[in-house]
Amino acid sequence: MIGNLLGLSALALGWRRSVWSWPLQLLAGAVLVAAYLGGHAPGLVGKQLIVITTALWGWAQWRRGRRDSGTVTVRFATGRERALLAGGAALGTAAVAGLFLAVPSLSWSPWLDAYIFVGTLTAMVAQARGWVEFWFAWIAVDLIGVPYSYSHGYVFSALTFTVYFVLVLLGLRTWWLSTRTPRLSTANVPQGATA
């Protein structure tokens, strides 16, 4: 419960583009690792280890972005970036599912676990880059993750992910609209008159 509430807080901070989203994701991942170890859910443990690692990287990315521009800037990924993200997600899902199929003790459902595992990583990479596609990746994960959590007895996690889904839709709207905010061009800023 604590891990999921921390994750919920991290998502809310991500919506607001707060750098504190990342340390909360890291802490949520650590708490959930302990919970899933007790529940003998190695696929979910692996997912949280990826969350922890990616949270460290994302935190560094956002801190550098804020240092450079004063804020975390968001934008849509380019067509090439989007293709790389989707291709990486597809290849990663196939690779992780292959691992889970080769070692059946790692997963109850190799393809679903792989999808959630890699989808989470994909979303976090997009978030670290400040891409609006971050929210679409979370939607794709939640559409599978919510029923999957219910069916495996993690009811509180499923309920939390249902709330996440609502926050994801609101976050998507906020980030999308922020990409439409006109930016001042330095070429149009009046300069002082020369003497």
N, C-alpha and C positions, 0 to 999 in steps of 0.2 A: 504494500500500500504506500509506504513512504517513497520507494523508488519511483512509482508511477506518479505520485503527486509532485515529486521533484521534476520529473520529465514533463509534466503538464506545465509547471512554472517555467521551465526552460523554453517550451514552445511559445508560451505567452511572451516571454522576453525576446525570442527570435522574431515574433510578429512586430515588436516595437524596435527591432534592430539594435537591441542592447547587447554589448559584448558579454554581459553576465549570463547570457543564454548558454554559452559554452561551458563554464565551470559547473553550472547546474546540470547540464547534460552529462558531464563527466561523473559527478557525484551520483546522479540517478543510475547511470550505468553500473557503478560500483555496488550500489545497494541491490540492484536487480541481479547482478552476478551471484551474490550471496543467496538471494531468494531462489533463483533457478537451479543453483547447485543442490539446494535442499530438495527441489522437486524433480531432480534427475532429468533435466531438460537441456541436454548439451547444445542443441541448436540455438536455443534462446541464450545460453551462456555465451556462445560464440558471437552472437549478434551483439550482445552488450560489450564484449571485449572490443569489437569493431567500433561501437559507439564511443567507448573511452578513448581509443586511439585517434579516431577522427575528430573527437571533441578537442583534443589537444592541438591538432593541426588547424581546425577551424578557429579556435581561440587565437592562435598566432596570426592567422589570415586577417581576422577582423581587427585585431589590435593594430596590425600594420596598416590596414585600410583607414582606420580612424586617425592614426598618426599622420598619414599622408594627406587626407582630405578633411579631417575633422568629424566625419560621419561615415557610417557604413552605407555605401552607395549600392543600390540594387538596380538590376536591369534584366531584360530578357537575354538569354543566351543567343549567340549567333547560330545560324543554321549548322555550321561546322561543329560548334561546341555541343549543340543539341544532339547531333548525329553521334558524336563521340560518347556522350553521356548515355544515350540509348543503346548504342552498340556495346559499350562497356557493361551496361546492366544486363544485356542479353547474354553476352559471353560469360560474365561473372556468375549469373544464375545457372547456366549450364555447367560450369566448372564446379561450383559448390554442390549442385545436385549430384554431379558425378562422384564427388567425394563422399557425400551422404549415402549414395547407393553402394559405393565400395565398402563403406564402414557403416552397416545398418544400425549399430548401437548409438550413432551420433544423432539420429533423427527418427521421429515417428513417421514423418511425411517428407521425404527428401525434396521433392519439387516445391512444396509450399514453404518449407523452412528456408530453402535456398532463395526463393522469391522474396520472402520477408527480409532475410539476412542481407541480400544484395540490394534490395529496394531501399532499405534503411541507409546503407552506405551511399547509395546514389543520391538520396535526398540530402544527406549531410554534406556531401561534396558540393552539390548545387547551392546549399545554404552558405557554405564557406566562401564560395565564389560570388555570392550575392545575386544569384540568378533566380528569377521568379519561378522558374521550372522546379525549384525546390518544393514548392507547395503541391505541384502536380504529382511529383514523385511520392510525397506523403499520402496524397489521396489514393494513389495506386496501392500503396502498402496497406493503408487502413481498410480498403475494400476487401482485402483478403485477411488481414491480421485480426480484425474484429471477430468475424465468425470462427476463425481458427482458435483464438484465445478462449472463446466460449466453449468450443467443442473439446478443449483440453483441460477444462476445469479452472482456468485462470479468469474467473468471472470479474474480479475487480479490475484486472488489466483490460479486459474487454470493455467494461464500462468506461474506464479512463480513456481508451482509444476512441470510444464513441464521442466523448467530450472533445478529444483531440481533433476529431473530424470536423466538428463545428468550428473550433479555433482555426483549423487549417483553411476552411472556406473563408473565414473573416481575414486571416492573414494574407491569403491569396489576393483578396480584394484590395487590402491596404497596400501591399507591395506593387500590385498591378497599377493602381492609381498613382503611386509615387513615381512610376516610370513616365507618367504623362505630365508631371509637373514641369513647366517650362524652366529651363536653366538659362541664366544670363550668359550671354556670350561676351567675352572680354573685348571683342571687336566692337560691340555696340555700347560699351561703357564710355560715357563722355570723359575725355581727358582734360586736364587743366590747360588753359591757354598759355602759349609761349610768350615770353616777354619780348 
